[in-house]
Every structure is written in structure tokens, then in C-alpha cells.
């Protein structure tokens, strides 16, 4: 396994934001994970599990604890006639590429999607009208005692951005997915459409965590539309900005601070609450202590 200490969060963060992190551990095998996870369960130290950090904002004050990063757990892919297994550290976009190469449909929406399969499982990732719960059949994880467990998808996923893994300490090792053969050309075309859509919306121009707030499906509106209706596109705080192209993307224009992102999020949340009576809920996960809360 790999261990680094006293590293700036912005050097490992997808957002390119964050103060000093006391320690980051990169397990490379399931054996590593079991040893590390059981030690953490018995430890009094603060700890958090991360992947590519594409849905995480790290505090400017850093994190006086231990981060366990899954990105080296990207091997041991198993492809069978009826299912496919992906380890937790494998990138979502890579999964789409592998599926495309095997003529497997159902993974096209992951094309160009940042992050890892572990993070996607944890958050029940959703975009382009699809979510991971629709194609996953089983999740393999370590429970709060450090035991290896398998759970069926219908018990693991509870709804929009809601899973059992958010309820107690656990470590997602990987997941099995239902296999559906499809037409190669059709799969490629659909994947390309999704990638081109991300490019056309300038989602890849600057570091961000994608959609900052969860969509409010009860109101029938996306968070982006609600924020846009408050005329907040392009608003800046320091070197952070509400994207001029997608109002639910809070982007780092260069050397932005977490404080800048928080200021924009607070502004957007307050404006939407005042105008529509809707209280937006952050989708982004926060690591470390923040001087202010949203």
C-alpha cells in the first residue's frame, strides 16, 4: 500500500481546493483494505474514504485525520456471460469504455463521468435519466465490523442519492452488474452524444464537483433551473464562479478557496429559498472543518 502524509488537499482534489491533510492511505489489494479498515474502526482518529474526489469539497483548513483512497483498487475486473464485476476504484468513464468494448449496453450514461464506481454506488449516481441502481445487481462491501458482505441492489439503494452505505461506516469493495448485449454502433453513438453534451455545456472547462445541489424532484425543477431563475449564472466570489453555462456547477477559475465555493452556495441556497420556498440540499460531500456552513 502507499501512504503519504501532510499533503495539500488541492493537490489530490478534483476541485483543486483544500488545505493540508494529515495522512492519505492508498490500499492496493482487498487484504490491504481489510487490515486498514479494521484498524480505523478501532481507532479514535477521524477518517474518511474517498475515490477520485469528484464529489468532494475539502476545507481550506485541511483535514486532521486519515483519508483512505480507493483509486489503486482498479483491477480484478471479472466479465461473465450473465454479469460483470467492477472494483470500487475503477473510474466511471473507464467502465463505460470497457462495456463499450464488450458491446454491453446500459453504461453509456457513464461516458465522460468523473469519479469511481465506489463513489457512484455510495451516492446512487444519476445522470442523463439513468442511475446506477438500475444496472447494479449486487454490492460487495465491508460492514461496520469489518466483515465482507454482499447485498442485493434492491436492498442497497433506497432512492434518489440515498443508499444504505450512507447510514453506517462501511467500505465498498466493488459491485456486480447485469449484462445486456447491445449493438456496438448504437452504444458508441449514445456514448458520444453524452460526451459531446458535457463538452457543449462546458462542464470540463474548469474544476468543479459537477452538480453542487441535489435536484428537487418534488417541485418538478432541477436545482440548476431554480438557481438560474434567480439570475445567478456568472456570479463570482474570489476565484470561484457559478458557471455561466450551468447554474448548478460551481467552478474553480484558478486557485479558488473552499470559502469562495461556500459563499456562492449560500447565496444560491438563500435566493432559491426566498424566491421559491425550496430549500436546496447539497449533493457535494464535505471533508474537514469549515468556518461557515451553507
C-alpha positions in Angstrom: 0.0 0.0 0.0 1.0 3.6 -0.5 1.0 6.2 2.4 1.6 9.9 2.1 1.5 12.5 4.9 0.9 16.2 5.2 -0.2 16.8 1.7 -2.3 19.7 0.4 -5.8 18.7 -0.4 -5.8 20.7 -3.6 -3.0 18.6 -4.9 -5.2 15.5 -4.9 -8.7 17.1 -5.1 -10.7 17.1 -8.3 -11.8 20.6 -7.3 -8.1 21.6 -6.9 -9.1 23.0 -3.4 -8.1 22.1 0.1 -5.7 22.6 3.0 -3.2 20.1 4.5 -4.4 16.6 5.0 -2.6 14.7 7.8 -2.4 11.3 6.1 -3.7 9.5 2.9 -3.6 5.8 2.6 -3.9 4.0 -0.8 -4.7 0.3 -0.4 -3.8 -1.8 -3.4 -5.5 -5.1 -2.5 -8.5 -6.4 -0.7 -6.2 -7.7 2.0 -4.8 -4.1 2.4 -8.4 -2.8 2.7 -9.4 -5.3 5.4 -6.3 -4.5 7.5 -6.7 -0.8 7.2 -10.4 -0.7 7.7 -10.4 -2.8 10.9 -7.6 -0.5 12.3 -9.7 2.5 11.5 -12.8 1.0 13.2 -10.8 0.6 16.4 -9.1 4.0 16.0 -10.0 7.3 17.7 -8.7 9.2 14.6 -11.1 10.9 12.2 -11.2 9.1 8.8 -13.0 9.2 5.5 -13.0 7.1 2.4 -12.5 8.8 -0.9 -12.1 7.9 -4.6 -11.4 10.5 -7.3 -12.9 13.2 -5.1 -15.1 14.4 -7.9 -18.0 15.0 -5.5 -16.0 16.3 -2.5 -15.0 19.8 -1.2 -12.0 19.8 1.1 -11.8 22.6 3.7 -9.2 25.3 3.4 -8.3 24.3 7.0 -7.4 20.8 5.7 -8.3 17.6 7.4 -6.6 16.4 10.7 -7.4 12.8 10.0 -6.9 9.9 7.7 -8.2 9.6 4.1 -8.3 6.2 2.5 -8.3 6.5 -1.2 -9.6 3.7 -3.5 -8.0 4.7 -6.8 -5.4 1.9 -6.8 -8.2 -0.7 -6.3 -9.0 -0.7 -10.0 -8.0 -4.2 -11.1 -9.7 -7.7 -10.8 -12.4 -6.9 -13.3 -14.5 -10.1 -14.0 -16.6 -10.5 -17.1 -19.0 -13.4 -17.3 -21.9 -14.3 -19.6 -24.6 -13.1 -17.1 -22.8 -10.4 -15.1 -19.7 -8.2 -14.8 -17.8 -7.2 -11.7 -16.1 -3.8 -11.3 -13.8 -2.9 -8.3 -14.5 0.2 -6.3 -11.5 2.2 -7.5 -12.2 1.9 -11.2 -13.1 5.1 -13.0 -16.7 5.5 -14.1 -15.6 6.6 -17.6 -13.3 3.6 -17.9 -16.3 1.4 -17.0 -18.2 2.9 -20.0 -15.2 2.2 -22.2 -14.9 -1.5 -21.1 -18.6 -2.0 -21.5 -18.5 -0.4 -25.0 -15.7 -2.8 -26.0 -17.7 -5.8 -24.8 -20.9 -4.5 -26.6 -22.7 -4.2 -23.3 -25.4 -1.6 -23.1 -26.7 0.3 -20.0 -23.4 2.0 -19.2 -23.5 4.7 -21.9 -24.6 7.4 -19.4 -21.2 7.0 -17.6 -19.3 8.2 -20.6 -17.2 11.2 -19.5 -18.5 10.9 -15.9 -15.7 11.6 -13.4 -15.3 9.6 -10.2 -15.1 5.9 -9.3 -17.6 3.1 -9.1 -17.4 3.1 -5.3 -18.4 6.7 -5.2 -21.2 6.1 -7.7 -22.5 3.3 -5.7 -22.3 5.2 -2.4 -24.3 8.2 -3.9 -26.5 6.2 -6.2 -25.1 8.3 -9.1 -27.6 9.6 -11.7 -27.4 11.5 -14.9 -29.0 11.6 -18.4 -32.1 9.9 -17.0 -30.2 6.8 -15.7 -28.9 5.8 -12.3 -26.6 3.1 -11.2 -29.2 1.3 -9.2 -30.9 0.3 -12.5 -28.0 -1.8 -13.7 -26.3 -2.9 -10.5 -27.4 -6.3 -9.0 -25.1 -6.8 -6.0 -22.6 -4.7 -4.0 -19.7 -6.3 -2.1 -18.5 -4.3 0.9 -17.0 -4.4 4.4 -19.6 -3.7 7.1 -19.2 -1.8 10.4 -17.5 -4.8 11.9 -15.0 -5.2 9.0 -16.7 -8.3 7.6 -17.1 -8.9 3.9 -20.7 -8.8 2.9 -22.8 -8.9 -0.2 -26.1 -7.1 -0.5 -28.7 -7.2 -3.3 -29.3 -3.9 -5.2 -32.9 -3.6 -4.2 -31.8 -3.5 -0.5 -28.7 -1.3 -1.1 -30.4 1.5 -3.0 -33.1 3.4 -1.2 -33.9 6.2 -3.7 -32.5 9.4 -5.2 -29.0 9.9 -3.9 -29.8 7.6 -1.0 -28.2 4.2 -0.1 -27.6 2.1 3.0 -23.9 2.8 2.7 -24.5 6.4 3.9 -26.1 5.1 7.2 -23.1 3.4 8.9 -19.3 3.0 8.5 -18.5 0.7 5.6 -16.1 0.2 2.7 -17.4 -0.6 -0.8 -15.2 -3.1 -2.4 -16.9 -3.4 -5.7 -20.2 -4.3 -7.5 -21.7 -6.7 -9.9 -23.8 -5.5 -12.8 -26.5 -7.1 -15.0 -25.2 -7.8 -18.5 -27.2 -6.8 -21.6 -25.7 -7.2 -25.0 -26.3 -4.4 -27.5 -25.5 -3.0 -30.9 -21.9 -1.7 -30.9 -22.7 1.3 -33.2 -25.7 2.3 -31.1 -23.7 2.1 -27.9 -20.9 4.2 -29.4 -23.4 6.8 -30.7 -25.2 7.2 -27.4 -21.9 7.4 -25.5 -20.6 10.1 -27.9 -23.8 12.1 -27.5 -23.4 12.2 -23.8 -19.7 13.2 -24.0 -20.5 15.9 -26.6 -23.3 17.2 -24.3 -20.8 17.6 -21.4 -18.4 19.5 -23.7 -21.1 21.7 -25.1 -22.1 22.7 -21.6 -18.5 23.5 -20.7 -18.6 21.0 -17.9 -15.0 20.1 -18.4 -13.5 23.6 -18.8 -12.8 24.2 -15.1 -12.5 22.1 -11.9 -15.8 21.5 -10.2 -17.8 18.8 -8.4 -20.5 18.7 -11.0 -23.9 19.5 -9.7 -23.5 21.1 -6.3 -27.1 20.7 -5.1 -29.4 17.8 -5.4 -32.4 18.2 -7.7 -35.7 19.0 -6.1 -37.9 16.5 -7.9 -40.9 17.3 -5.6 -41.1 20.7 -7.2 -40.5 19.3 -10.7 -37.5 21.5 -11.2 -33.8 20.9 -11.3 -31.6 22.8 -8.9 -29.8 24.4 -11.9 -33.1 25.8 -13.3 -34.1 27.2 -9.9 -30.7 28.9 -9.4 -30.8 30.2 -13.0 -34.2 31.7 -12.3 -32.6 33.7 -9.6 -30.2 35.2 -12.2 -27.1 33.9 -10.5 -25.2 32.5 -13.5 -21.8 34.0 -13.7 -21.8 35.2 -10.1 -18.3 35.2 -8.6 -16.7 35.0 -5.1 -13.0 35.3 -5.2 -11.8 32.9 -8.0 -15.0 30.7 -7.8 -17.9 31.2 -10.0 -21.4 29.9 -10.7 -20.9 28.6 -14.2 -22.3 30.9 -16.9 -23.4 27.7 -18.7 -24.9 25.5 -15.9 -26.2 27.2 -12.8 -25.7 24.2 -10.6 -21.9 24.0 -11.4 -19.7 26.0 -9.0 -16.4 26.2 -10.8 -12.8 26.9 -9.7 -11.4 29.6 -12.1 -8.0 29.1 -10.7 -6.7 28.9 -7.1 -10.2 29.3 -5.6 -10.8 28.6 -2.0 -13.4 26.4 -0.4 -14.6 29.5 1.3 -15.4 31.0 -2.1 -17.4 28.0 -3.1 -19.3 28.0 0.2 -20.1 31.7 -0.3 -21.6 31.0 -3.7 -23.6 28.0 -2.4 -25.0 30.1 0.5 -26.1 32.8 -1.9 -27.7 30.4 -4.3 -29.5 28.5 -1.5 -30.8 31.7 0.1 -32.0 33.2 -3.2 -33.9 30.0 -4.1 -35.4 29.7 -0.7 -36.6 33.3 -0.7 -38.0 33.2 -4.3 -39.4 29.7 -4.4 -39.6 28.5 -0.8 -37.5 25.5 -1.7 -34.5 24.5 0.5 -31.8 23.1 -1.7 -29.7 20.2 -0.3 -26.0 19.9 -1.2 -25.0 16.9 -3.2 -21.4 17.6 -2.6 -19.7 15.8 0.4 -17.6 18.0 2.7 -14.2 17.0 4.3 -12.7 18.9 7.2 -14.0 21.8 9.3 -15.5 24.8 7.7 -15.7 28.3 9.2 -19.2 28.6 7.9 -21.9 26.2 6.9 -24.2 26.5 3.9 
